[in-house]
Amino acid sequence: MDSRLQSLIDCSRVKFGLENYFLKRHELYREVNLFNETLYTFCMEWFPNGVEHEDEDTNPEGTAVIELNLKKDQYERVIFVGGKSYANGVRFPNHDRNQIFKWIEEETGLTYGEYFQFHKEEEGRLYFKKCINDIPLSPSSSIEIEVDQDGNLTFFSMHGPFPSEEMIKEEPYTLSLEDIEHISKVQLQLIEFPSDEQKRLIPLYAMEEIYIANNGKSTIPFEFIVNGRPPLEINKTVYWDSVAEGNPFKRKSISLQENITIEQAFSCEPSLETYPITESEQEKCVAVVQDLLCREYPSDSGKWILKTLHSEKGFIHAILRMNKQDHRVFQRKLTIIIERKSLEAINYIDNKLMLEMFEHYQASEQVTISKEEAFEKLKTRFELKPYYVFDPKQGQYRLCGKLDCHYGVNASTGEIIALRDL
């Protein structure tokens, strides 16, 4: 055992009172965060003494799973499986919330009330969020903690980045729905929603949610925030003139499990993901995509658009969409996975099979409601809520309004429908 890892193991045993446990497994893994930083995590799985458990894919009740961020020397996740603890470590007598808040401050280096605020309590678990002047962040930053009836820590988790003040561009929120009505009209779109209950497609005018800058002049697509980091936009229609020669494409298995060395982890070696996809790599990826399509979809020249490229776990994911789109909520999508070192395609994923499950659904009824009529029906239900949204282009959190609506208008009947009911 490397002496540096052994030191972390010994410290964890003492800190969390794991005298009644033995270290069953441990591993190193890494991920790239929102700020394009490579973070290495040391994960330990401690089994209770005397427990016989032969299933390698699960952990017995009472197992302590502890994850430590090596760069920050900070525990980011502590889970006692099944909410059962045999430890003699972190304890909060009488469930004293002040002690809980103080412990979180000591563990995270964050000040309660300034960097995280109490959000809610559900079934004994306390939830905290990062807010700026009561305005939430996107992507969200949260902390969760839970103790058992005796006050023993059974769950702790930090999720998402907790940015410094320098990364947040504070300003008064001035945006209103009246200011961005022109954007609302663009975002209201006619979409066919599948109804599992009715086994038919329903034509619906619904809002495609988006973040709008406080000045009302620019936007940040919602999917960029969901995915963490924006992809590289290509938007190139793929054509070919002749059928590819040679053998058909052969898929290879993909493993997202990286073999992280101790030296990589303690030196915080940047992941390949942190490096931008070069122009040379882009050109090669376009050629690889063209070759695969030519082999697997020989009749589809000009039917696919290479939308984006993004790097993930040593691979480049090429995302393609059909050139001609219908109004359905689920669109045809093809993901081609390219090994970044060799720049060879090794696999691809087509969602065609998933879409075929809707082919037996009854077709949509005729559209009789115009977009203008639907807009008038819905506009009192539009929501515009302030968020500080991370803008990767500026490397800062910008004040935005999140435009959304939880209702739609049936384009055949004019009925207002709650989207949650579909």
Order of alpha helices (4+ residues) and beta strands (2+ residues): alpha-beta-beta-beta-beta-alpha-beta-beta-beta-beta-beta-beta-alpha-beta-beta-beta-beta-alpha-beta-alpha-alpha-beta-beta-beta-beta-alpha-alpha-beta-beta-beta-beta
